Amino acid sequence: MKKLGIIGALAAVALVSSPTWASEQAPNTDDQSSTIAPYAGYVINRYFTIDVSGGYNDSSTDLTRTSPISGSVITGQMDSSRWFVGGNLNAHYQVKRNSLLGRAGLLYATETQDAFTENDTTFNPERDIDLGQLRIGAQIAYRMGKVQPYVTGTFEYDFDREETVVAANQAQPANDRSGFEVGGGVRFNLSDRVSGGIEGTAHVGRDDFSSTSVSGNVRIKF
């Protein structure tokens, strides 16, 4: 089988809402971010591929939490930037119209969160955060003409991370290291030149943290 490689770049804009139900004092977040990420892939054989990517993410986050003392709503706005690199080993198997995908990968990211002050005068200093994460997941898709709906699930384990430490009047998060990402979406091929997709995901299984996100992309060949 002829081995193939691909090199490209991704530019994306995402809106993420992360409500926290485990604790009334833990912050809820609404995040607006933009990402640019060059990537490369290589076909090993008909069943296995590898891919690597790296990039930069810039985000602005609105935070809302409830004071554990007065019960009042406290708000703040934080800007952050992140550099990241990762790689995956992918397994593919086709059964008629069903596509099965397995994936194991590593991700490393370093993020700088700018200092900010909340509306109750609580000052949050600048922070640098490093994260190393193992991800193992699977996806099942079904081809329906020009569209392909799918469901996906991924186990995450943070093998390298810094514990979050907060101010005395803020709720201390659990700092657990593992969780799951579950979701689904649909891919589409409108023509030989235009393709894309939309996806929704949710993070579950971590104490004091849960999030939902929706993203989309369109690819146009010139």
Salt bridges, closest charged atoms under 4 A:
GLU111 OE1 - ARG82 NH2 2.60
GLU118 OE2 - ARG65 NE 2.94
ASP120 OD2 - ARG65 NH2 3.76
GLU156 OE2 - ARG135 NH1 2.57
GLU156 OE2 - HIS203 NE2 3.26
GLU156 OE1 - ARG206 NH2 3.59
ASP158 OD2 - ARG161 NH1 3.45
ASP158 OD2 - ARG206 NH1 2.98
GLU181 OE1 - ARG135 NH2 3.26
GLU181 OE2 - HIS203 NE2 3.48
